[in-house]
Amino acid sequence: MSDALERIQRLRAVRFDWTADAPQGRAGSDFGLIAEEVAEVVPEVVAREADGTPRGVDYARLTALLVEAVKAQQEEIAELRRELGMT
């Protein structure tokens, strides 16, 4: 997953209000990702309707990508520290 950080950077978190047809137990304000936008970046983690329309994000599956993105950031930080003589 050499492009994990790039993919994560393309995602956009949003705050939203659940509608009347929300899944049971969901109400009020919440935050998350928009399935249609995630489908453009990480289609593997998006559940779809029978017609192919994005329906939701499987956040648990997104975790692996987040782990790799954090590791990539740490590598960048370590390299910058070396360049600055901080190691």
C-alpha positions in Angstrom: 0.0 0.0 0.0 2.5 2.5 -1.1 -0.2 5.1 -1.8 -2.0 4.9 1.5 -1.1 8.4 2.7 -2.1 9.9 -0.6 -5.4 8.2 -0.5 -6.1 9.2 3.1 -5.3 12.8 2.2 -7.9 12.8 -0.5 -10.7 11.8 1.9 -12.9 14.5 3.5 -14.5 14.2 6.9 -17.9 15.9 7.2 -20.5 16.7 9.9 -24.1 15.8 9.1 -27.6 15.3 10.5 -29.3 12.0 10.1 -32.5 12.0 8.1 -35.8 10.4 9.1 -35.0 7.3 7.1 -31.7 6.7 9.0 -30.8 3.3 10.3 -32.4 2.4 13.7 -30.7 4.1 16.6 -29.2 6.9 14.5 -30.4 10.4 15.2 -29.1 13.9 15.4 -25.7 15.2 14.3 -22.8 12.9 13.5 -19.6 12.9 11.5 -18.1 10.6 8.9 -17.3 10.3 5.3 -19.5 10.6 2.2 -19.7 7.2 0.5 -19.8 8.6 -3.0 -16.5 10.5 -2.3 -14.9 7.5 -0.7 -15.8 5.4 -3.6 -13.7 7.6 -5.9 -10.6 7.1 -3.6 -11.0 3.7 -1.9 -13.8 1.8 -3.7 -12.9 -1.4 -1.8 -14.4 -0.1 1.5 -17.7 1.1 0.0 -20.9 -0.9 0.3 -23.2 -0.5 -2.7 -26.9 -0.9 -3.5 -27.9 -3.5 -6.1 -27.8 -0.9 -8.8 -24.2 0.0 -7.9 -25.0 3.3 -6.0 -22.7 3.8 -3.0 -24.6 3.1 0.2 -22.1 3.3 3.1 -18.5 3.1 4.2 -17.1 0.1 6.0 -15.0 2.0 8.5 -13.4 -1.2 9.9 -11.9 -2.0 6.5 -10.6 1.6 6.2 -8.4 1.0 9.3 -5.8 -1.0 7.4 -5.3 2.0 5.1 -5.1 4.3 8.0 -2.4 2.2 9.7 -0.3 2.3 6.5 -0.8 6.0 6.2 0.5 6.6 9.7 3.5 4.4 9.0 4.3 6.5 5.9 4.0 9.7 7.9 6.4 8.3 10.5 8.9 7.4 7.8 8.7 11.0 6.5 9.2 12.4 10.0 12.2 10.2 10.6 13.8 11.2 7.3 13.2 14.9 8.1 14.7 14.4 11.5 17.8 12.8 10.0 18.2 15.7 7.5 18.0 18.1 10.4 20.5 16.1 12.5 18.0 15.4 15.2 18.6 11.7 15.5 
